[in-house]
Amino acid sequence: MDVFVTGGTGGIGSAVVKQLVQDCCQVIGLSRSDQSAEKLRRLGASAYPGDLRDPATWVERATACDAVVHLGATFSSDMGKVDRIAMLEMKKAARHRKQPLKVVYTGGIWLYPPCKAGDMLNEKTPFSPLPAFRFMTETIKTLSTGTDLALSVVHPALVCGPDFGPVADMTAALKQSGRFETRASEHTFWPLVEVSDLARLYALVLRQTRFRMSVVGSGISGVSVDHLASHISARHGKPLEIVTQPAPEGIDRDQDWAAGYALSQSADNTHAKRLLSWSPEHAAVEDLVISLSR
């Protein structure tokens, strides 16, 4: 399978590219610099020059592949506009194909509302996105119309890698000051997923033949912030204090990407397990912390 990947050098993207290469896919990564091109080659992929902001430079190559995995994002003030234009141009370019283009789009857990105590969200939960990520729900709706694309959407929980995500951030805070500043409270629940587990989920989704599919990628359905902190503290033998921070004054809600950490959510991963036989290896908080804490 020839797979075109955007965002293939990021924390999640690198893991996805590595997994797809291991699965014997021919991976082509969008690259806007020599540095990112070299990183893609080290992962076993080839690099295609282009910029997410300029889809004319890459959509023809992307739509010539068997599938596209979209993980790229600018995290700039015009992030939504960039994403929407890129996806619309890709959909337009796919009209000339004989078969629908398989597209795996990345949504997120913050497209869903907070949960009441004891409840869990799933793929049937209506969207209620944070303002900063509202564009994703609009793009998903657009990509779902017509027959040019065979769309699947992955909604990752809070992704945890060796150098990014809640576990890494809390571990770094413990070592630096013993204080972890966050928009969450001690009682906020976070759904988590380890990055290699998530990469396997992307690979499983990619090989499905269903025309439209949506899966929530949550290895750990939900853990309170204080419980996660206690595991990290026990791992390193030092206490970690949770310090809740309010939203910065004057911040534009459409650019407040960190607001999601204040959402208390738990996510049901039953659908992904049943439909795809996904079996995350890091399904317990202790396993996740041991695996990622340094």
N, C-alpha and C positions, 0 to 999 in steps of 0.2 A: 504494500500500500504506500503510495506517495502522499505525504502529509506536509502541508504548509503550516508553519506555526508562527504566530505573532507573539512578541513578548517572551521569546524562548531563552533569553539570558537572565530573566528575573528569578526570584527565589522559587516560585511555583513553576515557571516556564522551564527552568533548567532541569528540574526533576521530571517534568513531563517529557521533555526531549530525550533525556537519558532513558526513561522507561520505554518510549516508542522505539528508540534505537535498539534496545535490548529485545524488543518484540519483532525485530527485523523489518521495521518500517524504514522507508527512505524519507528522511526528514529534511525539509528545507526551511531554514529559519530566516525571518525578515531581519535584516541587519542594517543599521544606519551608521555604523562606524567600523573601522578596522579592528578595534578592540572587541566589539561584540561578535564580529565575524570570526575572530580567532577563538573566542570562547565557544561558539557554536561548533566549530571544527573539533575542538578538544572533546566535546560531548559526543562526537560521532556524526554530527549533522553537516549539511552543506549550508552555505550562507548566500542569501540573495539580497543585493543592495536595495534599499528603499527606506521610506519613512512613513510611519503610520499617518502623519499629517498630509501626506501626498500619495493617496491611494493609486493614482494613475501610474506610479512607478512600480507597483507590485500586484495589482488585482488580476491582471491577465495571467501572470505566472501562478498565482494562487489558485485561480479557478481552473487551471489546466491540470491540477493535482486531483487525486481521488478524494481528498478531504482537507479541511482547514480547521485548525484549532486556534481560537482567538483568545489570547491571554494578555495582549498588549493594552496598555493604558498610559496616558501622559501624566495623570495627576496634576494637571494644570488647570487654570481657571476656565479653559475651554475644553476640558476633557470630554464632556458629553457631546459637544458639537463634533469634535474630532472623531470620536467613536461612531457616532451616527452616520457621518458622511462616509467614513471608511466602509461601514457595513452596507450602506446603500449602494456604493460603487461596486462592492464585491457582488452583491445580489444582481446588479445590472449586468455585470460581466458574465455571470453564470447563466444568463438567458440563452447563450449560444451552445450550451452543452446538450448532449443527447440524453444524459441521465442527470437527475438532481445532484447538486453538489452537497456532500456531507459536511455540515458545519457544526462544530462544538463551540458554543458561545459560553463565556464565563459570566455568570450572574453573581450571586452572593447571598449570604445569610441575612445581610442588612436590607435586603429587599422585602423582608418579612417583618411583621409587627412583633413587639415584645410579647412574652408569654406570661400568663397567670401561673401562680405556684401550682405545680403538679401537672401542667399542660405541656404539650410538645407540638411544635409546628411540623408540617410535612409539605409534600409537593402540592397538596390540595388547598393549603392555606392561602387565602387571597393576599396578593401583594399589598404592602403598605410601606413603601420604601422611604428611607431617609432622603431628604431633598437633594443631597449631593449625588445620590445614585438613582434618582428617578428616571434619568435618561435610559437606564438599562431596561426598565420595564417597557418603555416605549419602543426601544430597539428590538426587544424580544418579540413584541407584538408585530412589528413590521416584518421581521424575518420569518415569522410564522405564516404569513399570508402568501398565497400562490404556491406553485409547484417547482420553482427553480431550485429551492434549497431543501435538503433533508436536515432539519434543525434539531439539535439536541442542546440542552442547557444544563450545565453543572453549577450548582449553588454551593460553593465551599463554605464550611464553617470557618472559624478563626484558624488560620493555617499556622502550624508550628514547625519551624525548621531549626537547624543548628544555630543559625545566626539571625533569625527573625521570628516574629510572632510572640505571643504572650509568655511562653516559657522562657525563651531566650531573653526577652526584655526584663522579665521579673528577676531572672538570674543575674543579669548585668546590674540591675538596680541593687540587689542584695549585696553584691561584691563592692559596689561603688559607695553606697551610702546607707544601705539597709532600709531605704524608703522607696516605695514604688508609687509614683504619681500616675493616676489614671482617672478617666471620666467615670469609671465604675465605682460602686460601693463594695464593701466586703461581701454583701449578700447578693450582688449581681451574678447571674448565671451566664456562663459562656459555653457554647458548643465548640469543640475543638477537633482538629484533624491534623495528623502528622503528614508532612509534605510528601513522603514517598508513598504513603497509603493513598493520598489524594491523586498522585500521579497514576497509580494503578487504576483508580476509578476512571480517570480520563481515558486510559487505554481501553478499558472495558466498554465504555460508552462509544468510543470510536468504532468498535467492531460490531456494534448492534445494527440491525437492518431496519429497525422501527423508524418511521418517517418523522415523528415528533416525539421527543422524550424529555423529561425533566427529572433530575435527581438531586437530592440534597446530600452533600458529602460531609458527613459528620461522624468521625470515628468515636468520639466521646460525646454523648448526647447533650450533656450539660454538667458543668461543675461550678460551684460558687467560687468567687475570686479568693475568699479567705481560705477555702479548702485547698485550692491550687497553691496558694502561697505557703500553706502549712507543709505541703509535700516538698516544695522547693527548699523551705527552711530546714526540714529534716534531712534532706539530701546533702546540704552544705553545712549543717551544724550551726547556723546563724539565724536569728530572727529577721523576718521581713515585715515591715509595717506598710499597710495599705493607706495611701493618702488620696482621698477623693478630691479631684480638681473640677471646678465649674467650667463651663464653656468660656473661652476667651472673650473678653468684651469686644463688641463690634464685629465679630466674625460673621461673614456671609454664610448663611445656612446652606447655600448651594455649593459651598466649598469646604464645609465642615466635615471632612472625611473621618475624623476621629470620634464623631458623635455616636457611632455604633457601639463603641465600648461601653456606653452607658445603658445599652439595651440588655435587659435580662431575658435570655432566650434558652430554650432547650429544643433540640432538633431530632426528630425520629429518622433513623437511617434504615428502617425496615424495607422500604421500597428498593433502595439500591442493593441491599443484600439479596432480596428475593429475585429481583429482575435480572441482576447482573452477576449474582454469586460473589459480590464484593465482600471480602473478609479483611477488614483493617487489622493490622498487627498490633497497633497501639490503641486498644480499646479500653484501657484502664489508665487512670491518671498516674499511678505509680510507674507503669511501664513507659508512659510518655516522658515523664520527668527524668527517669533513669537514662532513657535513650538520648535525651537532648541536653540535659544539664551538664555543664563542664566545670 
